[in-house]
Amino acid sequence: MRKVTLGVANSLDNFIARKDHAVDWLSWTDEVNDIMTEFWKTIDTVVMGRKTYEVAVENGMTAYPGVANYVFSRTMKKSPDKRVKIIAEDAVEFIWRPKGQEGKGICLMGGGELARPLFEANLIDEISLNIQPLLLGSGIPLFHAMVRQIDLEPLVCKVLRSSSIYVTYRVKRAQH
């Protein structure tokens, strides 16, 4: 079974963007690039929601190279990049299929709106955060209200030279 990892950068007060979706506060360093380069070797699929994708396009990233790119949207009909497939079906139903197949990991980029139903369906296995050393005060939250508690186990915690913190958690599965 393939591993699904939620990967995101967030402020210390758990926002992933300003209210206007701006991410001008994100710090991208060589050290973060090195972490991402190693992580990229473990995945072959990137999924994201429409809002996260629109921010990526505004910042010049239309598709991630070398991986399958999927964007979940019921309103977007076409991507500016033919390497990106727009998926109008339910994200939970869609992710169940590749998760059970052979392959490398699946990375869920950004948004808490897309992550919430995937958490509730037990589809997310790990969370990797690049916690930026600032408080935005308001904005788009990383996590949205869920129907149950999600227990986590820390795997990695590293203070980066930029003063951000890179942390990875494994999602604990309920023991039956």
N, C-alpha and C positions, 0 to 999 in steps of 0.2 A: 504494500500500500504506500502510495506517495505521501510525502509530508507537505502540509500546507502551512506556510509561514506568513503571518501578518507583519509586514515591514513598513515602518513609518518613522518620520521625524516629528517630534512634538515639543512644545514648550513645557516648562516644568509644571505649569498649571493645566496641562493636558489639552491644549488646543493644537490642531494640525494646520490651521490657517486663520488669518484674520476674518472678520465678518464678511468682507468683500472677496474672500477666497485668496487674498494675496499671501504669498509665502516669502516675501522679501527679507524676512528675518532669519531664514535658514542659512546655516554656515556649512559649506561644502569644502572639506580640506583633503589634502593628500592622504591623511590617515583614514578618513571616512572612505575615500576612494579605494584604498587598499582592502578595507573590510568588505566593501561591496564587490570588489573583484573576486575575492575568495568565495563570498556567498554566491555570486553569479555562476560559479563552477558547479554548484549543487542544484541548480534549477534549470528547467527547460520551458517553463510557462509563467507568464505574468498576467494577472487579472486585476482589473480596477473598475471602479464605477465611473459613470459619465462625468461627474463633477471633478474628480481627481484627474481624469484624462483631459478635460478641457483646460485645467491649470497647466498640465504637462505640455500641451500643445502651445499654449500662450508663452511658455518658457522655452519653446524650440524643440521639445522632445515629442515626436509623433509616434515612434515605436521603439521598443528596446531591441537591439540587434541580437540575433542568434537564438531567440526564444519565440515561442508562440505568444502572441499578444491578443488578449480578449478584453473588451470593454462592455460592461453591462449597462444597457440603456433601453428604455421603452420609447424614448423620444428621438434619439439620434439615429439617423438612418444610414449614414455613411461617414467613414473616417477620412481625414485628409491623407492617410497613408494606407495603401492597399495591403500592407502587412498586418493591419489591425482588423480583427473580426468583431463586429458589433453583435452582441448577444442580447436578444429581447426576452428570452425565457427566464424563468426563475433561477436565481444564482445557486440556490441549494441544490436543485435538481441537476443543474449543469455541472457543478463541481463534483458531485458524487461520482459521475462517470470517470473522469480522468484520475481522480483520487484512487480508485480501485484498480487502475491499470498500471502496467510497468512504465517506468520512466523516472526522470529526476523530479525534484521538488517543484511545488507550485508556490509562487509568491503573490500574495494579495497586497497590492500597493495602496497605501493611503486609507481612505475613508471609513469611518465608523458606521455609516449607514449600511454599507455593504457587509462589513464585518459582523454586525449584530446577528443577522439570521444565520450566518455561517458558524458563529460561536454556539448559538442555540441548537444547531443541528449537529454539534460535535465534529465539525469539519476542520477547524483550525487546530493545529498541533503545537505551534510555537508562535511567540510574539517577539519581534526584534525591534527595539526602540533606540533612536538616537535622540536623547533628551537634551534639548538646547538649554543653555544657562540663561534663561530669561522668563519673565512672566508677561504674557500678552494681556492678561486682564479680562479679555473676552475674545470670542471668535467661534470657530467651528470645533466642537468637541471631538476628541479622539474616540471616546466610547459613548454610546447611547444606552438608554435604559434597557435592561435585559430582564427576561422572566426568571432568571436564576443566577446564583453566584457562580463564578468561574474561578476555580482554585488553580494557582500557578506554582511552579517550582523554578527557582532561579538556576540558570545554566552558566551565564556569562555576565560579568559586571566589570566594566573597564572605564576609567576616567581617561578621556582623550586629551591631547595637548591643547585642543581648542577650548577646554573646560566643559565640553558636552560629555554626556555619559552614554556609553553604548551598553545596552542590557538586553539579554535574551532570556525568555521564560519558556518552559515547557508547560503546556496545558495538562493538568492532572485529570485523568479520567476517573469517573466514579467506579468504585469497586463494588461488584455485585456478588 
